[in-house]
Amino acid sequence: MKTAIVRIGNSRGIRIPKPLLEQYRLRDEVEMEIREDGLLIRGVAEPRSGWDDAFRRMRERNDDTLVDEGSSAATRWDVTEWEW
């Protein structure tokens, strides 16, 4: 697919057709990676995307307990100074 490079102030940019924006879920921000043969434009991953599914799968496997639950690794600071 070819597209024109257009002037945007003192910079240049490209117009990305709406079907591509929708297909690749490109929104307000993208990540650009320099490659030897060009640029790779990738959508920015949503923070914590997929966590709900991961937590649900963990619960199904009974793998959702605290890692340090029952640990005796508490420091003196944990015991004497920490407050909720």
C-alpha positions as a Python dict, from the first residue, in 0.01 Angstrom:
ca = {
    (1, 'M'): (0, 0, 0),
    (2, 'K'): (134, 342, -91),
    (3, 'T'): (51, 665, 86),
    (4, 'A'): (178, 1020, 52),
    (5, 'I'): (411, 1190, 297),
    (6, 'V'): (244, 1520, 395),
    (7, 'R'): (372, 1836, 557),
    (8, 'I'): (267, 1886, 921),
    (9, 'G'): (418, 2214, 1039),
    (10, 'N'): (795, 2176, 1016),
    (11, 'S'): (763, 1796, 1018),
    (12, 'R'): (626, 1535, 782),
    (13, 'G'): (373, 1262, 842),
    (14, 'I'): (170, 993, 675),
    (15, 'R'): (-204, 944, 662),
    (16, 'I'): (-317, 603, 775),
    (17, 'P'): (-648, 494, 619),
    (18, 'K'): (-937, 442, 863),
    (19, 'P'): (-974, 67, 789),
    (20, 'L'): (-610, 12, 892),
    (21, 'L'): (-655, 220, 1207),
    (22, 'E'): (-952, 5, 1303),
    (23, 'Q'): (-797, -327, 1203),
    (24, 'Y'): (-480, -267, 1405),
    (25, 'R'): (-653, -72, 1684),
    (26, 'L'): (-431, 234, 1638),
    (27, 'R'): (-561, 520, 1846),
    (28, 'D'): (-399, 839, 1976),
    (29, 'E'): (-49, 696, 2029),
    (30, 'V'): (169, 448, 1843),
    (31, 'E'): (512, 299, 1899),
    (32, 'M'): (764, 338, 1619),
    (33, 'E'): (1060, 106, 1587),
    (34, 'I'): (1347, 173, 1351),
    (35, 'R'): (1430, -130, 1140),
    (36, 'E'): (1712, -177, 892),
    (37, 'D'): (1466, -167, 604),
    (38, 'G'): (1215, 88, 737),
    (39, 'L'): (987, 180, 1025),
    (40, 'L'): (754, -47, 1217),
    (41, 'I'): (444, 127, 1352),
    (42, 'R'): (266, -59, 1628),
    (43, 'G'): (-26, 24, 1855),
    (44, 'V'): (57, 106, 2215),
    (45, 'A'): (-48, -178, 2441),
    (46, 'E'): (-307, -85, 2698),
    (47, 'P'): (-161, -100, 3049),
    (48, 'R'): (-278, -414, 3226),
    (49, 'S'): (-468, -536, 2920),
    (50, 'G'): (-553, -902, 2956),
    (51, 'W'): (-511, -902, 3333),
    (52, 'D'): (-878, -987, 3396),
    (53, 'D'): (-850, -1303, 3186),
    (54, 'A'): (-519, -1398, 3345),
    (55, 'F'): (-661, -1355, 3696),
    (56, 'R'): (-968, -1561, 3606),
    (57, 'R'): (-748, -1845, 3474),
    (58, 'M'): (-534, -1827, 3788),
    (59, 'R'): (-846, -1859, 4004),
    (60, 'E'): (-966, -2158, 3801),
    (61, 'R'): (-631, -2329, 3873),
    (62, 'N'): (-634, -2222, 4241),
    (63, 'D'): (-315, -2032, 4165),
    (64, 'D'): (-426, -1697, 4307),
    (65, 'T'): (-273, -1700, 4654),
    (66, 'L'): (-20, -1447, 4779),
    (67, 'V'): (336, -1551, 4706),
    (68, 'D'): (464, -1442, 5044),
    (69, 'E'): (163, -1551, 5249),
    (70, 'G'): (289, -1713, 5567),
    (71, 'S'): (644, -1610, 5490),
    (72, 'S'): (873, -1543, 5784),
    (73, 'A'): (1072, -1289, 5581),
    (74, 'A'): (932, -990, 5773),
    (75, 'T'): (1196, -740, 5874),
    (76, 'R'): (1217, -547, 6201),
    (77, 'W'): (1080, -245, 6013),
    (78, 'D'): (780, -453, 5897),
    (79, 'V'): (705, -554, 6254),
    (80, 'T'): (775, -231, 6443),
    (81, 'E'): (727, 60, 6204),
    (82, 'W'): (485, -32, 5928),
    (83, 'E'): (133, 108, 5967),
    (84, 'W'): (-175, 75, 5753),
}
